[in-house]
Amino acid sequence: MTFFISMFILVMQFLWRYVDDLVGKGLEWHVMGELLFYASLQVVPMALPLAILLASLMSFGNMGENYELIALKSAGVSLRKIMRPITILTVTISLLAYAFSNNVLPVANLKLVSILHGIRETRLELDIKERIFYQGVEDFTIKVEKKNRDGSMLHDVMIYDHRDRKASNSNVTLADSGKLQMSTDKRNLVLTLYDGIRYDEKVGFAQNKKSSSRNKMQFRTDVFGSQTAIIQLEGFDFSKTDENLIKQGDKMKNISQLSHDLDSLRGKRQVFVEALKSRTNLFYFNKVRPREKKLATIDSATVFNLDSLYLGLNGEEKLLILQNAARISRDQKQILEDQMRFIGREDTRIRRHLMELHRKFTLSFACLIFFFIGAPLGAIIRKGGLGMPVVISIFFFIIYYIVDTMGAKFAREGVWEVYQGMWLSSFVLLPIGVFLTYKSATDSPLLNSDAYFIAMHKFKKRLQSFRKKIKVLY
């Protein structure tokens, strides 16, 4: 139950994120169904740990609230034995989560990205509003003064034809009324106009120098009673993006593919590094011969007094030497910056692949950590239902999400090592789980308000007795 609740919340968050890309596209129900299905698979890595935390917290909270834990402990059953069967179940779920991350999630990411990219490339449905210039049809601008309620009849129609790139406003059509229909295959727009006039200025003739003066001034006016135009539409129908174009992304690969591509990326990076080393080890010194004015390369092993050599040249030769040195320095700097840019690009790709490689394991480990936080915490607070457990679960999940996002950002930008950033959330929450498990096993009143009130009362008594001793001394 908690898993599907978490899935529903995260899928709604996904839809809210992409609502601008989905509204007004006229998508069919099976496209939306497929999108929601793959979106549900994509949010499993976030929903599963939250579900385990909430479920374990509710289960042990109910047992504690109904004094079932006390009855079991009084019968000699320790908390470790009580948690043993659910621990085995959680370990099984963690192993299944690892298999899901390695085999199912890459395919789901590939399908989801393909559908989302296709939806983004799909244009909005043809919706012409009154007294507003509509530019949804490529190369045309349409404006209507009024239209019927069903939208079939348009009145006072104005159409600009922009297909002439040299003069985009040279072709204008005005009509008293018109009828707009979409073809059955949604590939063509059938527009029937009534009682109109069409103005067309032949700009193309005016730009031809060989044309006569009459053609340069050519202007055509057509009056019609009825005219039908078929405008070809492109981009209004949905089509998935070719998966072969995006399947090389790091999120679309399993562990074996990531390991194979990491070896290739590291080899490619090493080629750039070797090229950079070989270029930085070169040493050039160019000298201008006084008569031939040509550049001659001097052996780098020869020892020169460079100042004396430079001072022995005349002013023109010194200027040429300085200009040549500046040019070579700029060229070398540009080459080195390009090499460093290539190396940085490969480093980014390597880090992203390593992040996905570690992410295959962090999901399973997060499930175990959240179980060892939720189960002991439920036994301590002894509150079941959807009240206090939900609040505590959301609190811990927010901490996990913030720390995980921060660690992933540090790893992606190269501030930390990849394993440090990807396992940061686990390093933070693991001590909390160990501490809560220990406190629950030792029956510690960690979250019992009465225990804190008793401690405060004892502290006040000791403070009063200490004050009395101070008064007696003075």
C-alpha positions as CSV (number, residue, x, y, z in Angstrom):
1,M,0.0,0.0,0.0
2,T,2.7,2.5,0.9
3,F,4.6,1.6,-2.3
4,F,1.7,2.5,-4.5
5,I,1.0,5.7,-2.5
6,S,4.6,6.8,-3.0
7,M,4.4,5.9,-6.7
8,F,1.3,7.9,-7.1
9,I,2.8,11.0,-5.4
10,L,6.0,10.8,-7.5
11,V,4.2,10.2,-10.8
12,M,2.0,13.3,-10.0
13,Q,5.1,15.3,-9.4
14,F,6.5,14.0,-12.8
15,L,3.3,15.1,-14.6
16,W,3.4,18.5,-12.9
17,R,7.0,18.9,-14.1
18,Y,6.1,18.2,-17.7
19,V,2.6,19.6,-17.9
20,D,3.6,22.4,-20.2
21,D,4.9,19.8,-22.7
22,L,1.8,17.6,-22.6
23,V,-1.1,20.1,-22.6
24,G,-2.7,20.9,-26.0
25,K,-0.9,18.3,-28.0
26,G,-3.9,16.1,-28.7
27,L,-2.2,12.9,-27.5
28,E,-4.1,9.7,-27.7
29,W,-4.9,7.7,-24.6
30,H,-2.4,4.9,-25.4
31,V,0.4,7.4,-25.7
32,M,-0.4,8.9,-22.3
33,G,-0.8,5.4,-20.8
34,E,2.6,4.4,-22.2
35,L,4.1,7.6,-20.8
36,L,2.7,7.0,-17.3
37,F,3.8,3.4,-17.3
38,Y,7.5,4.2,-18.1
39,A,7.3,7.2,-15.7
40,S,6.1,4.9,-13.0
41,L,9.1,2.6,-13.6
42,Q,11.5,5.5,-13.5
43,V,10.3,6.7,-10.1
44,V,10.7,3.3,-8.5
45,P,14.3,4.2,-7.2
46,M,12.7,7.0,-5.2
47,A,9.4,5.3,-4.2
48,L,10.8,2.0,-3.0
49,P,13.0,3.3,-0.1
50,L,10.2,5.7,1.0
51,A,7.7,2.9,0.9
52,I,9.9,0.6,3.0
53,L,10.5,3.3,5.5
54,L,6.8,4.1,5.9
55,A,5.7,0.5,5.9
56,S,8.2,-0.6,8.5
57,L,7.4,2.5,10.7
58,M,3.7,1.8,10.5
59,S,4.0,-1.9,11.1
60,F,6.2,-1.7,14.2
61,G,4.3,1.4,15.4
62,N,1.0,-0.5,15.3
63,M,2.6,-3.4,17.2
64,G,4.0,-1.0,19.8
65,E,0.7,0.9,20.1
66,N,-1.2,-2.4,20.7
67,Y,1.4,-3.6,23.2
68,E,2.2,-6.6,21.0
69,L,6.0,-5.8,21.2
70,I,5.8,-5.7,25.0
71,A,4.0,-9.1,25.0
72,L,6.6,-10.6,22.7
73,K,9.5,-9.3,24.7
74,S,7.9,-10.5,28.0
75,A,7.7,-13.9,26.4
76,G,11.5,-13.9,25.9
77,V,11.5,-12.9,22.2
78,S,14.0,-10.1,21.5
79,L,13.5,-7.3,19.0
80,R,16.2,-8.9,16.8
81,K,14.2,-12.1,16.5
82,I,11.0,-10.1,15.8
83,M,12.8,-8.2,13.0
84,R,14.4,-11.3,11.5
85,P,11.6,-12.4,9.1
86,I,11.0,-8.8,7.9
87,T,14.8,-8.3,7.6
88,I,14.9,-11.3,5.3
89,L,12.0,-9.9,3.3
90,T,13.8,-6.5,3.0
91,V,17.0,-8.1,1.9
92,T,15.1,-10.0,-0.8
93,I,13.5,-6.7,-1.9
94,S,16.9,-5.1,-2.0
95,L,18.2,-7.8,-4.3
96,L,15.2,-7.4,-6.6
97,A,15.8,-3.7,-6.6
98,Y,19.3,-4.2,-7.8
99,A,18.1,-6.5,-10.6
100,F,15.5,-3.9,-11.5
101,S,18.1,-1.1,-11.6
102,N,20.4,-3.1,-13.8
103,N,17.9,-4.7,-16.2
104,V,14.6,-2.8,-16.2
105,L,15.4,0.8,-15.4
106,P,17.8,1.4,-18.4
107,V,15.1,0.2,-20.8
108,A,12.4,2.3,-19.1
109,N,14.6,5.4,-19.2
110,L,15.3,4.9,-22.9
111,K,11.5,4.5,-23.7
112,L,10.6,7.4,-21.5
113,V,13.1,9.8,-23.1
114,S,12.0,8.6,-26.6
115,I,8.4,9.4,-25.8
116,L,9.1,12.7,-24.1
117,H,11.3,13.9,-26.9
118,G,8.6,13.0,-29.4
119,I,6.0,14.9,-27.4
120,R,8.2,18.0,-27.2
121,E,8.6,17.9,-31.0
122,T,4.8,17.6,-31.5
123,R,3.1,20.9,-32.1
124,L,0.1,22.2,-30.3
125,E,-3.4,21.4,-31.7
126,L,-4.8,23.8,-34.2
127,D,-6.7,26.3,-32.1
128,I,-7.3,29.6,-33.8
129,K,-8.7,32.2,-31.4
130,E,-10.7,35.3,-32.3
131,R,-8.8,38.6,-33.0
132,I,-5.4,36.9,-32.4
133,F,-2.8,36.2,-35.0
134,Y,-2.2,32.4,-35.1
135,Q,1.2,31.2,-36.2
136,G,0.9,27.5,-35.5
137,V,0.9,26.6,-39.2
138,E,4.4,26.9,-40.7
139,D,4.8,29.7,-43.3
140,F,1.3,31.1,-42.6
141,T,-0.3,33.6,-40.2
142,I,-4.1,33.4,-39.7
143,K,-6.4,35.9,-38.1
144,V,-10.2,35.7,-37.7
145,E,-12.5,38.3,-36.3
146,K,-15.2,35.8,-35.2
147,K,-15.9,32.1,-35.4
148,N,-18.9,29.9,-34.5
149,R,-19.2,28.0,-31.3
150,D,-18.2,24.8,-32.9
151,G,-15.3,26.5,-34.6
152,S,-16.3,25.2,-38.1
153,M,-17.1,28.6,-39.6
154,L,-14.7,31.6,-39.6
155,H,-15.7,35.2,-40.3
156,D,-13.5,38.1,-41.6
157,V,-10.5,35.9,-42.3
158,M,-7.0,37.3,-43.0
159,I,-4.2,35.0,-44.1
160,Y,-0.5,36.0,-44.6
161,D,1.5,33.7,-46.8
162,H,5.2,33.8,-45.8
163,R,6.5,31.2,-48.2
164,D,8.3,33.9,-50.2
165,R,11.4,34.3,-48.0
166,K,12.4,37.5,-49.8
167,A,9.2,39.3,-48.8
168,S,7.2,37.5,-46.2
169,N,4.2,39.9,-46.3
170,S,3.8,40.2,-50.0
171,N,0.9,37.7,-50.2
172,V,-2.2,38.5,-48.3
173,T,-5.7,36.9,-48.6
174,L,-8.9,38.5,-47.2
175,A,-12.2,36.7,-47.1
176,D,-15.7,37.3,-45.7
177,S,-15.9,33.8,-44.3
178,G,-14.3,30.5,-44.4
179,K,-14.5,26.9,-43.3
180,L,-11.5,25.1,-41.6
181,Q,-11.2,21.4,-41.5
182,M,-8.5,18.9,-40.7
183,S,-8.0,15.8,-42.9
184,T,-8.7,12.4,-41.4
185,D,-5.0,11.6,-41.3
186,K,-4.2,15.0,-39.7
187,R,-1.5,15.7,-42.3
188,N,-3.3,18.4,-44.3
189,L,-5.4,21.4,-43.4
190,V,-8.4,22.0,-45.8
191,L,-9.3,25.7,-45.8
192,T,-12.4,26.8,-47.9
193,L,-12.8,30.6,-48.3
194,Y,-15.8,32.5,-49.5
195,D,-16.2,36.0,-51.1
196,G,-12.6,37.1,-50.8
197,I,-9.7,38.8,-52.5
198,R,-6.0,37.9,-52.8
199,Y,-3.2,40.4,-53.1
200,D,0.1,39.1,-54.4
201,E,3.2,41.3,-55.1
202,K,5.8,39.8,-57.4
203,V,8.8,40.7,-55.4
204,G,10.9,38.1,-57.1
205,F,10.5,39.9,-60.5
206,A,11.6,43.2,-59.0
207,Q,14.9,41.7,-57.9
208,N,15.7,40.4,-61.3
209,K,17.8,43.0,-63.2
210,K,17.0,41.5,-66.6
211,S,13.3,41.9,-66.1
212,S,11.4,44.7,-67.7
213,S,10.1,47.7,-65.9
214,R,6.6,46.4,-66.3
215,N,7.5,43.1,-64.5
216,K,9.3,45.0,-61.8
217,M,6.0,46.8,-60.9
218,Q,3.9,43.6,-61.3
219,F,1.1,43.4,-58.7
220,R,-1.7,40.8,-58.9
221,T,-5.2,40.9,-57.4
222,D,-7.5,37.9,-57.5
223,V,-11.2,38.2,-56.6
224,F,-13.0,34.9,-55.9
225,G,-16.3,33.7,-54.7
226,S,-15.0,30.4,-53.4
227,Q,-11.5,29.0,-53.0
228,T,-10.2,25.8,-51.5
229,A,-6.6,25.5,-50.2
230,I,-4.8,22.4,-48.9
231,I,-2.0,23.3,-46.5
232,Q,0.4,20.5,-45.6
233,L,0.9,20.2,-41.9
234,E,4.1,18.8,-40.3
235,G,4.7,18.1,-36.7
236,F,1.1,17.9,-35.5
237,D,1.1,14.1,-35.3
238,F,3.0,12.4,-32.5
239,S,5.9,10.1,-33.3
240,K,8.5,8.6,-31.0
241,T,12.1,9.7,-31.4
242,D,14.4,7.0,-32.8
243,E,15.9,5.1,-29.8
244,N,19.2,4.5,-31.7
245,L,19.9,8.3,-31.4
246,I,19.7,8.3,-27.6
247,K,20.6,4.8,-26.5
248,Q,24.2,5.9,-25.9
249,G,23.2,7.9,-22.8
250,D,24.6,6.8,-19.5
251,K,21.1,6.3,-18.0
252,M,20.2,3.8,-20.7
253,K,22.9,1.2,-19.9
254,N,23.3,-1.7,-17.5
255,I,26.4,-2.5,-15.5
256,S,28.2,-4.5,-18.3
257,Q,27.6,-1.8,-20.8
258,L,28.7,0.9,-18.4
259,S,31.9,-1.0,-17.6
260,H,32.7,-1.6,-21.3
261,D,32.0,2.1,-22.2
262,L,34.1,3.3,-19.2
263,D,37.1,1.4,-20.6
264,S,36.6,3.0,-24.0
265,L,36.2,6.5,-22.5
266,R,39.3,6.1,-20.4
267,G,41.3,5.0,-23.4
268,K,40.0,8.0,-25.4
269,R,40.9,10.3,-22.6
270,Q,44.4,8.8,-22.4
271,V,44.9,9.6,-26.1
272,F,44.2,13.3,-25.4
273,V,46.4,13.3,-22.3
274,E,49.4,11.8,-24.3
275,A,48.8,14.4,-27.1
276,L,48.8,17.2,-24.5
277,K,52.1,15.8,-22.9
278,S,53.8,15.6,-26.2
279,R,52.9,19.1,-27.1
280,T,53.9,20.7,-23.8
281,N,57.3,19.0,-24.0
282,L,58.2,20.7,-27.3
283,F,60.4,23.7,-27.2
284,Y,60.7,26.1,-30.1
285,F,63.1,28.9,-30.6
286,N,62.8,30.7,-34.0
287,K,65.4,33.1,-35.3
288,V,65.2,35.4,-38.3
289,R,68.2,35.4,-40.6
290,P,69.2,39.0,-41.4
291,R,69.1,38.6,-45.2
292,E,66.7,35.8,-46.1
293,K,64.1,36.8,-43.4
294,K,63.2,33.1,-43.0
295,L,62.6,31.3,-39.8
296,A,65.2,28.7,-38.8
297,T,64.7,26.1,-36.0
298,I,67.6,26.0,-33.6
299,D,68.5,22.7,-31.8
300,S,67.1,22.9,-28.3
301,A,70.2,21.1,-27.0
302,T,72.5,24.0,-28.0
303,V,73.1,26.5,-25.2
304,F,72.6,30.2,-26.1
305,N,72.8,33.5,-24.4
306,L,69.4,34.6,-25.5
307,D,69.8,38.2,-24.4
308,S,73.0,38.6,-26.5
309,L,71.4,36.9,-29.4
310,Y,68.4,39.1,-29.3
311,L,70.3,42.3,-28.8
312,G,72.5,41.5,-31.8
313,L,69.5,41.9,-34.2
314,N,68.3,45.2,-35.7
315,G,64.9,46.8,-34.9
316,E,63.0,45.2,-37.7
317,E,64.3,41.7,-36.8
318,K,63.4,42.3,-33.2
319,L,59.9,43.3,-34.0
320,L,59.5,40.3,-36.3
321,I,60.8,38.0,-33.6
322,L,58.4,39.4,-31.0
323,Q,55.4,39.1,-33.4
324,N,56.3,35.6,-34.3
325,A,56.7,34.6,-30.6
326,A,53.4,36.1,-29.8
327,R,51.7,34.3,-32.7
328,I,53.2,31.0,-31.7
329,S,52.2,31.5,-28.0
330,R,48.6,32.3,-29.0
331,D,48.5,29.2,-31.3
332,Q,50.0,27.0,-28.6
333,K,47.6,28.4,-26.0
334,Q,44.6,27.7,-28.2
335,I,45.7,24.2,-29.0
336,L,46.3,23.5,-25.3
337,E,42.9,24.9,-24.3
338,D,41.3,22.7,-27.0
339,Q,43.1,19.6,-25.6
340,M,42.1,20.5,-22.1
341,R,38.5,21.0,-23.3
342,F,38.5,17.6,-24.9
343,I,39.9,16.0,-21.7
344,G,37.3,17.8,-19.5
345,R,34.5,16.6,-21.8
346,E,35.8,13.0,-21.4
347,D,36.1,13.4,-17.7
348,T,32.5,14.5,-17.5
349,R,31.3,11.5,-19.4
350,I,33.4,9.2,-17.3
351,R,32.0,10.7,-14.1
352,R,28.4,10.3,-15.4
353,H,29.0,6.7,-16.2
354,L,30.5,6.1,-12.8
355,M,27.6,7.8,-11.2
356,E,25.1,5.4,-12.9
357,L,27.3,2.5,-12.0
358,H,27.2,3.4,-8.3
359,R,23.5,4.2,-8.5
360,K,22.8,0.5,-9.3
361,F,23.9,-0.3,-5.8
362,T,22.8,2.7,-3.8
363,L,19.1,1.9,-4.3
364,S,19.4,-1.5,-2.7
365,F,21.5,-0.2,0.1
366,A,19.0,2.7,0.7
367,C,16.2,0.1,1.1
368,L,18.2,-1.6,3.9
369,I,19.0,1.6,5.7
370,F,15.5,2.9,5.6
371,F,14.2,-0.4,7.0
372,F,16.7,-0.2,9.9
373,I,15.5,3.4,10.5
374,G,11.8,2.7,10.2
375,A,11.4,-0.5,12.2
376,P,13.3,0.6,15.4
377,L,11.8,4.0,15.2
378,G,8.3,2.5,15.0
379,A,9.0,0.4,18.0
380,I,10.2,3.4,20.0
381,I,7.4,5.9,19.2
382,R,4.7,3.2,19.3
383,K,2.4,5.1,17.0
384,G,0.7,3.4,14.0
385,G,-1.6,4.6,11.2
386,L,-0.9,7.4,8.7
387,G,-0.4,10.2,11.2
388,M,2.9,10.4,13.0
389,P,4.6,7.8,10.8
390,V,4.0,9.8,7.6
391,V,5.4,12.9,9.2
392,I,8.6,11.2,10.4
393,S,9.0,9.3,7.0
394,I,8.7,12.5,5.1
395,F,11.3,14.1,7.4
396,F,13.8,11.4,6.9
397,F,13.1,11.2,3.2
398,I,13.7,14.9,2.7
399,I,17.0,14.6,4.5
400,Y,17.9,11.7,2.2
401,Y,16.8,13.5,-0.9
402,I,18.7,16.7,-0.1
403,V,21.9,14.9,0.9
404,D,21.7,12.6,-2.2
405,T,21.1,15.5,-4.6
406,M,24.0,17.5,-3.1
407,G,26.3,14.5,-3.3
408,A,25.3,13.7,-6.9
409,K,26.0,17.4,-7.8
410,F,29.4,17.3,-6.2
411,A,30.2,14.1,-8.0
412,R,28.9,15.3,-11.4
413,E,31.0,18.5,-11.2
414,G,34.1,16.7,-10.1
415,V,34.3,18.5,-6.7
416,W,34.3,15.1,-4.9
417,E,35.2,11.6,-6.0
418,V,32.2,9.9,-7.6
419,Y,32.0,7.2,-4.9
420,Q,32.0,9.9,-2.2
421,G,29.2,11.9,-3.7
422,M,27.0,8.9,-4.6
423,W,27.3,7.2,-1.2
424,L,27.1,10.4,0.8
425,S,23.4,9.9,1.7
426,S,24.1,6.3,2.8
427,F,27.1,7.4,5.0
428,V,24.8,10.0,6.7
429,L,21.8,7.8,7.3
430,L,23.7,4.6,8.2
431,P,24.8,5.8,11.7
432,I,21.2,7.0,12.4
433,G,19.9,3.5,11.6
434,V,22.5,1.8,13.8
435,F,21.8,4.2,16.6
436,L,18.0,3.7,16.4
437,T,18.4,0.0,16.2
438,Y,20.6,0.0,19.3
439,K,18.2,2.2,21.3
440,S,15.2,0.1,20.3
441,A,17.0,-3.2,21.2
442,T,17.9,-1.8,24.7
443,D,14.3,-0.4,25.3
444,S,15.6,3.1,25.5
445,P,12.9,5.8,26.0
446,L,14.4,7.9,23.2
447,L,11.1,9.5,22.1
448,N,9.1,9.1,25.3
449,S,8.0,12.5,26.5
450,D,7.4,11.2,30.0
451,A,11.0,10.2,30.3
452,Y,12.1,13.7,29.4
453,F,9.7,15.2,31.9
454,I,11.0,13.0,34.7
455,A,14.6,13.9,33.8
456,M,13.7,17.6,33.8
457,H,12.0,17.2,37.2
458,K,15.1,15.4,38.7
459,F,17.3,18.2,37.2
460,K,15.2,20.9,38.9
461,K,15.4,19.0,42.3
462,R,19.1,18.8,42.1
463,L,19.4,22.4,41.1
464,Q,17.2,23.4,44.1
465,S,19.3,21.3,46.5
466,F,22.5,22.9,45.1
467,R,21.1,26.4,45.7
468,K,20.3,25.5,49.3
469,K,23.8,24.3,49.9
470,I,25.2,27.5,48.5
471,K,23.0,29.5,50.9
472,V,24.2,27.5,53.9
473,L,27.8,28.1,52.9
474,Y,27.3,31.9,52.8
